[in-house]
């Protein structure tokens, strides 16, 4: 396919010449649709057998919109088993996402209630953990870089999208977002562990007699138990020479060399 053209719509498709060209382009891998004032066989039957979708009448509504084209691309592979939901504005999309059950979002930057970078900013604010692929008709590299840096998993130009590209982008988007979520969770866990270790560097209320330590809830603990709970230290027990002399004086005396 040349010049990034993926979808072609024919006006007057049921004519012999138009129908033949439409069928040939469909066979070469283009997505072809068409409309005609009079849709009739045998041409209409021929085109339907080739996979060309036909609508009756010359109406603007018969020309597929961007969202419809994207859904048609995703349905090119019947074994993919993708379940697709389409909403036509940002507010309804955010409301729908609140109910959960979605793996990835294809976000058009040009919507009736939002456009440009603001569309992505509003989306990311409300659902920061959702994998998102931005779709746009604008070939704006600076915006693409900015949006990816701010959290989008990918940025695709609608006129250049085909099934292989979109399916791969969806798969990678889900995987990359999961990696980022796991990384953020690990950072939180490490920060939590580090904060507990740091408590040992503060003032610890310790009994001058029994050497028990009081925790922040008012309970007293043996010093080794307290340290083990607030650090990764593990204690082994033994006796120093002074305590050995006090507890086992005879044994110690028997081991002393004569002076």
JOWO-V301708 format. One line per field, one symbol per residue. ss: DSSP state (A for helix, B for strand, O for the rest). A space follows every 50 residues. Layout:
# JOWO-V301708
ss->???
This chain:
# JOWO-V301708
ss->OOOOOOBBBBBOOOOAAAAAAAAAAAAOOOBBBBBBOOOOOOAAAAAAAO OOBBBBOOOAAAOOOAAAAAAAAAOOOAAAOOOOOOOOOAAAAAAAAOOO OOOOBBBBOBBOOBBOAAAAAAAAAAOOOOOBBBBBOOOOAAAAAAAAAO OOOBBBBAAAOOAAAAAAAAAAAAAAAAAAAAAAAAAAAAAAAAAAAAAA AOOOOBOOOOOOBBOOOOOBBOAAAAAAAOOOOOOOOOOOAAAAAAAOAA AAAAAOOOO
